[in-house]
Amino acid sequence: MIPKELKPLADSVVEAKLPNGLKVRLLPSSAVPTVSFYTFFDVGSRNERPGITGISHLFEHMMFNGAKKYGPGAFDRTLESNGGSSNAYTSNDMTVYYEDFMSEALETVIDLESDRMRSLQVTPKMLKSEREVVIEERRLRVDNEIAGMLDEELGTLVWKAHPYRWPVIGWMKDIEAITREDCLDYFRTYYAPNNATLYISGDFDPKDALKLVKKYYGAIKPGPKAPPAVLDAEPEQKGERRAEVRHPAQAPTLMIAWRGPAAREHETLVLDVLQYVLSVGQSSRLVKSLVFEKEACVSVSIDWSWRKDPGAFVAAMELKPGADARAAEDALYAELERVMLEGVSERELQKAKNNLAAQLLRELGTNNGRAHALGHYEQLLGSWREGLALASRYETITSDQVKQIAAKYLKPARRSVVTLVPTAEAAA
């Protein structure tokens, strides 16, 4: 149920779908004379295959490099000359492009975005240039960054068959081997109007905005074939999995993951609450116990991110130089065991619910936040309305549910562990 304070927002949303399959969500608000324009493409690394891993992220870069009407460099120049800014991101499940600008530039932005959906120019020169950028990004964020290395290794332990196994940025050899023909086929399949949703939030008239969307997007043809479904063929995990990464470093680091539910399952919300109880804030259970009281680690965090298919509940621990990694690991498991046996206190539970509700409301407080939040909800939950009802759903979660779900998902046989072992070069 959508809380009464969010009903005005829900009632204001205008939904439409063009004959070519493009979904449109209009979120009018006259609070400030600005607009945020989001394009959600239903494609991410889960839609890739061996040989072209990283192609979704590669497209994130290429989409800014020229189309039929607005050539190389013209997208950013045109947007910035109208007082706007743009950005994009790629995840396992989606690719998202967005702009923030003054209201009077809405038609210009719709023209810009529709141009690159209709006629992105994938030239050999542009592909070569952006490939080199992505290769350097991978070297920086994965090959030479501890968190990136561990996260990549962890993915190969947690998933054996599902495409979540490979990194969003892709394997290096695949990035180097992606061809122009691969890109053209991928673009026609996934960057078509029938695989996209527009979220426009801000100061505009919905009728006028919809006319502009129809004018600029209406003639774009849908993809020649429907995007193939992603098969979740991941087998059941039947025991703990372990790996070591040896790399020059000053101290050990641990990443531990348990495979969890998919975003649409109610158990996902219970794990949201558990994440907040365990590691959000200085007084959270793991930070208080492992960092301040036992000094078992320098930092500890839990990353539990929603995914379309079953995701991973990940604990990360940074240790002191010379620390015993297994002792720190055991200290973490002892705290999780307490939750499985005793649940969490009512104070911890309510604090987590309050923080989750506050985070939801904060994001809905801006044009950009509303467009991003509702689009994100639709991609992962199937409807933006489901997202607006989250605060009410969190309120129903009990300590017993947290205990039961922790015991179900955080079993030793379901975990995968990657340990960074500092090598001699670092000590020297």
C-alpha positions in Angstrom: 0.0 0.0 0.0 1.3 3.4 -1.0 1.6 5.7 2.1 -0.8 8.7 2.1 2.1 11.2 2.0 3.2 9.6 -1.4 -0.2 9.4 -2.9 0.0 12.9 -4.5 3.2 11.8 -6.3 1.6 8.5 -7.4 -1.5 10.3 -8.7 0.6 12.8 -10.6 2.4 10.2 -12.7 1.3 10.2 -16.4 2.0 6.9 -18.2 2.0 6.3 -21.9 3.3 3.8 -24.5 4.1 4.6 -28.1 3.2 2.2 -30.9 6.9 1.3 -31.3 7.0 0.0 -27.7 8.6 2.9 -26.0 7.3 3.4 -22.5 7.0 7.0 -21.1 6.6 8.1 -17.5 6.0 11.8 -16.9 6.4 13.2 -13.3 5.4 16.9 -13.4 6.5 19.2 -10.6 6.6 23.0 -10.6 8.8 23.3 -7.5 11.9 24.4 -9.4 12.3 25.3 -13.2 14.4 22.3 -14.0 13.9 18.9 -15.6 15.6 15.5 -15.2 15.4 13.2 -18.2 16.2 9.5 -17.7 16.4 6.7 -20.3 16.4 3.2 -18.9 17.5 0.5 -21.3 16.6 -3.0 -20.2 20.1 -4.3 -20.8 23.1 -5.0 -18.7 25.9 -7.4 -18.3 23.4 -10.3 -17.6 22.4 -10.0 -21.3 25.9 -10.6 -22.6 27.7 -13.8 -23.5 31.3 -15.0 -23.5 33.2 -13.2 -26.2 31.4 -9.9 -25.8 31.4 -9.4 -22.0 31.6 -5.7 -21.2 29.8 -4.6 -24.4 26.9 -3.0 -22.4 29.4 -0.8 -20.5 31.3 -0.1 -23.8 28.0 1.3 -25.2 27.6 3.5 -22.2 30.7 5.3 -23.6 29.9 5.1 -27.3 26.4 6.6 -26.9 28.0 10.0 -26.3 30.1 10.0 -29.5 27.8 11.1 -32.2 24.7 10.2 -34.2 23.2 11.2 -37.5 22.0 14.8 -36.5 24.4 15.5 -33.6 27.8 14.4 -34.6 31.0 13.7 -32.5 31.2 16.0 -29.5 27.9 17.7 -30.4 25.8 16.0 -27.7 27.7 17.4 -24.8 28.3 20.8 -26.5 24.6 21.2 -27.2 23.5 20.1 -23.8 26.0 22.3 -21.9 25.2 25.3 -24.0 21.7 24.9 -22.7 22.9 24.8 -19.1 22.6 21.1 -18.8 24.7 18.2 -17.7 24.6 14.4 -18.4 25.9 11.1 -17.1 25.3 7.4 -17.4 25.9 4.1 -15.7 25.8 0.4 -16.5 24.9 -2.4 -14.0 24.3 -6.1 -14.2 20.7 -5.5 -15.1 20.3 -2.1 -16.9 22.0 0.8 -18.6 20.8 4.3 -17.7 21.4 7.7 -19.3 20.3 10.9 -17.7 20.4 14.7 -18.1 19.6 17.6 -15.8 18.7 21.0 -17.4 16.6 24.1 -17.4 12.9 23.5 -18.3 13.1 25.5 -21.6 15.7 23.0 -23.0 13.3 20.0 -22.8 12.7 19.8 -26.6 16.4 20.1 -27.3 17.2 17.2 -24.9 14.4 15.0 -26.4 15.9 15.7 -29.8 19.4 14.8 -28.6 18.3 11.5 -26.9 16.0 10.4 -29.8 18.8 11.1 -32.3 21.2 8.6 -30.7 18.5 6.0 -30.1 17.6 6.3 -33.8 21.0 6.6 -35.5 24.0 6.1 -33.3 27.1 6.1 -35.5 29.3 3.1 -34.6 32.4 3.9 -36.7 35.7 1.9 -36.5 37.5 5.0 -35.2 35.0 5.6 -32.5 35.0 2.0 -31.4 38.8 1.9 -31.2 38.9 5.1 -29.2 36.2 4.1 -26.7 37.7 0.6 -26.4 41.0 2.1 -25.3 39.2 4.2 -22.7 37.4 1.2 -21.3 40.6 -0.8 -21.2 42.3 1.9 -19.2 39.3 2.1 -16.9 39.5 -1.7 -16.3 43.2 -1.4 -15.5 42.6 1.4 -13.0 39.5 0.0 -11.3 40.1 -3.8 -11.4 43.6 -4.8 -12.3 45.2 -2.2 -10.0 42.5 -1.9 -7.3 42.1 -4.3 -4.5 38.3 -4.0 -4.2 37.9 -4.5 -7.9 40.2 -7.6 -8.0 38.4 -9.2 -5.0 34.9 -8.4 -6.3 35.8 -9.9 -9.7 37.2 -13.1 -8.1 34.1 -13.3 -5.8 31.8 -13.2 -8.8 33.4 -16.3 -10.3 32.9 -18.2 -7.0 29.3 -17.1 -6.3 28.0 -17.9 -9.8 29.0 -20.8 -11.9 26.4 -20.6 -14.7 24.6 -17.3 -14.5 25.9 -14.2 -16.4 26.3 -12.4 -13.1 29.5 -14.4 -13.1 31.4 -11.9 -15.2 32.2 -8.3 -14.3 30.1 -5.4 -15.7 33.2 -3.9 -17.2 33.9 -7.2 -19.0 36.9 -9.5 -19.3 40.0 -7.8 -20.8 40.3 -10.2 -23.8 36.6 -9.8 -24.6 36.9 -6.0 -24.5 39.8 -6.2 -26.9 38.0 -8.6 -29.3 34.5 -6.9 -29.6 33.9 -6.1 -33.3 31.9 -3.4 -35.0 29.5 -6.1 -36.2 29.0 -7.2 -32.5 28.2 -3.6 -31.6 25.7 -3.1 -34.5 23.8 -6.3 -33.7 23.7 -5.5 -29.9 22.5 -1.9 -30.6 19.7 -3.0 -32.9 18.6 -5.6 -30.3 18.8 -3.8 -27.0 18.9 0.0 -27.7 15.5 0.0 -29.5 12.4 1.9 -28.3 10.7 -1.4 -27.3 13.5 -2.1 -24.8 13.5 1.4 -23.2 11.6 3.5 -20.7 11.7 7.3 -20.5 11.3 9.0 -17.1 10.9 12.8 -17.4 10.6 14.6 -14.0 10.3 18.3 -13.4 8.7 21.6 -14.5 6.8 20.9 -17.7 3.2 20.4 -19.0 2.6 16.6 -19.4 0.5 17.1 -22.6 3.2 19.2 -24.2 5.9 16.8 -23.2 4.1 13.8 -24.5 3.6 15.5 -27.8 7.3 16.2 -28.1 8.1 12.6 -27.2 5.8 11.3 -29.9 7.2 13.8 -32.4 10.8 12.8 -31.9 10.6 9.2 -30.9 7.4 8.1 -32.7 9.1 7.2 -36.0 11.9 5.1 -34.5 11.4 1.5 -35.5 11.4 -1.2 -32.8 14.2 -3.7 -32.8 14.1 -6.4 -35.5 14.0 -9.1 -32.9 12.9 -9.4 -29.3 15.7 -9.4 -26.8 16.4 -13.0 -25.8 15.3 -14.0 -22.3 18.1 -14.6 -19.7 18.0 -18.1 -18.3 18.8 -18.5 -14.7 20.5 -21.9 -14.8 22.5 -21.4 -11.6 22.9 -24.7 -9.8 22.4 -25.0 -6.0 25.5 -24.3 -4.0 26.4 -27.4 -1.9 29.4 -26.2 0.1 31.6 -23.3 1.0 33.8 -22.0 -1.8 37.2 -20.3 -1.3 39.8 -18.4 -3.2 42.9 -16.3 -2.5 44.2 -13.3 -4.4 47.9 -12.6 -3.9 48.8 -9.0 -4.6 51.1 -6.3 -3.2 49.2 -4.7 -0.3 49.8 -3.5 3.2 47.1 -5.6 4.9 44.7 -8.5 4.3 41.2 -7.9 3.0 38.2 -10.2 3.0 35.1 -10.4 0.8 32.4 -13.0 1.8 29.2 -13.5 -0.2 26.0 -15.5 0.3 23.7 -15.9 -2.7 20.3 -14.2 -1.9 16.9 -13.8 -3.4 15.8 -11.8 -6.5 14.6 -8.2 -6.1 10.9 -9.0 -6.4 10.9 -11.5 -3.5 9.8 -10.2 -0.1 12.8 -11.8 1.5 14.9 -9.1 -0.3 13.3 -6.5 1.9 14.1 -8.4 5.1 17.8 -8.5 4.0 17.6 -4.8 3.4 16.7 -4.4 7.1 19.4 -6.8 8.1 22.0 -4.9 6.1 21.1 -1.7 7.9 21.2 -3.4 11.3 24.6 -4.9 10.6 26.6 -2.2 9.0 24.9 1.2 8.3 26.1 3.8 10.8 28.8 3.9 13.6 26.4 2.3 16.0 25.5 -0.6 13.7 26.1 -4.1 15.1 29.2 -5.1 13.0 30.9 -1.7 13.2 30.4 -1.4 16.9 31.5 -4.9 17.7 34.2 -5.7 15.1 35.8 -2.3 14.6 35.4 -0.5 18.0 35.1 -3.2 20.6 37.1 -6.3 19.3 39.3 -4.3 16.9 39.1 -7.3 14.6 39.2 -5.1 11.5 39.7 -1.5 10.4 36.4 -1.3 8.5 33.4 -3.6 7.8 30.5 -3.2 5.4 27.6 -5.1 3.9 26.6 -4.6 0.3 23.2 -6.0 -0.6 22.1 -4.7 -4.0 18.8 -5.7 -5.6 19.1 -7.7 -8.9 16.6 -9.1 -11.3 17.8 -12.6 -10.6 19.1 -13.9 -7.2 21.9 -11.5 -6.1 24.6 -11.7 -3.4 24.7 -10.5 0.2 28.4 -9.4 0.5 30.5 -8.6 3.6 33.8 -6.7 3.1 36.4 -6.4 5.9 39.7 -4.4 5.8 42.2 -5.6 8.3 45.2 -4.2 10.0 48.7 -5.1 8.7 49.7 -8.5 9.9 46.2 -9.3 11.1 45.0 -12.9 11.2 42.3 -13.1 8.4 40.7 -16.3 9.7 40.3 -14.8 13.2 38.6 -11.8 11.7 36.4 -14.0 9.6 35.4 -16.1 12.6 34.5 -12.9 14.5 32.2 -11.9 11.7 30.5 -15.3 11.7 30.0 -15.1 15.4 28.0 -11.9 15.0 25.9 -13.4 12.2 25.3 -16.5 14.3 23.9 -14.3 17.1 21.4 -12.8 14.6 20.4 -16.3 13.5 19.8 -17.5 17.0 18.4 -14.4 18.7 17.2 -12.1 16.0 17.7 -8.3 16.4 16.4 -6.0 19.1 13.3 -3.9 18.6 15.4 -0.8 18.8 17.8 -2.0 16.0 14.8 -3.1 13.9 13.0 0.3 14.2 16.2 2.2 13.6 16.8 0.2 10.4 13.2 0.8 9.2 13.4 4.5 9.9 16.7 4.9 8.0 15.3 2.9 5.0 12.1 5.1 4.9 14.2 8.3 5.2 16.4 7.2 2.4 13.4 6.6 0.2 11.9 10.0 1.0 15.2 11.8 0.5 15.6 10.4 -3.0 12.0 11.3 -3.9 12.7 14.9 -2.9 14.3 16.0 -6.1 13.5 15.8 -9.8 16.6 13.7 -10.5 15.9 11.4 -7.5 12.3 10.8 -8.4 13.1 9.9 -12.0 15.9 7.6 -10.9 14.0 5.9 -8.0 10.8 5.2 -9.9 12.7 4.0 -13.0 14.8 1.8 -10.9 11.8 0.4 -9.2 10.1 -0.4 -12.5 13.2 -2.1 -13.8 13.7 -4.4 -10.8 10.2 -4.7 -9.2 8.1 -4.6 -12.4 6.2 -1.4 -11.4 7.2 2.0 -10.0 4.1 1.7 -7.7 5.8 -1.2 -5.9 8.7 1.2 -5.0 6.4 3.8 -3.5 4.9 1.1 -1.2 8.3 0.0 0.2 8.1 2.0 3.4 4.8 0.3 4.3 6.2 -3.1 3.5 9.3 -2.5 5.6 7.1 -1.7 8.6 5.6 -5.2 8.6 9.0 -6.9 9.0 9.6 -8.5 12.4 12.6 -9.6 14.4 11.6 -13.2 13.9 11.5 -12.7 10.1 15.0 -11.2 10.2 16.2 -14.2 12.3 14.6 -16.7 9.9 15.9 -15.1 6.7 19.4 -14.8 8.2 19.4 -18.5 9.1 18.1 -19.4 5.6 20.6 -17.4 3.5 23.7 -17.0 5.6 24.5 -20.6 6.1 28.2 -21.7 5.9 27.4 -24.0 3.0 26.1 -21.0 1.0 29.0 -18.7 1.4 31.9 -17.9 -0.9 35.1 -16.3 0.5 37.9 -14.4 -1.2 41.0 -13.4 0.9 43.6 -10.9 -0.2 47.0 -12.2 0.8 49.6 -9.5 0.8 52.7 -10.5 -1.1 56.4 -10.0 -0.3 56.7 -7.0 -2.6 54.4 -5.0 -0.3 56.4 -5.9 2.8 59.6 -5.0 1.1 
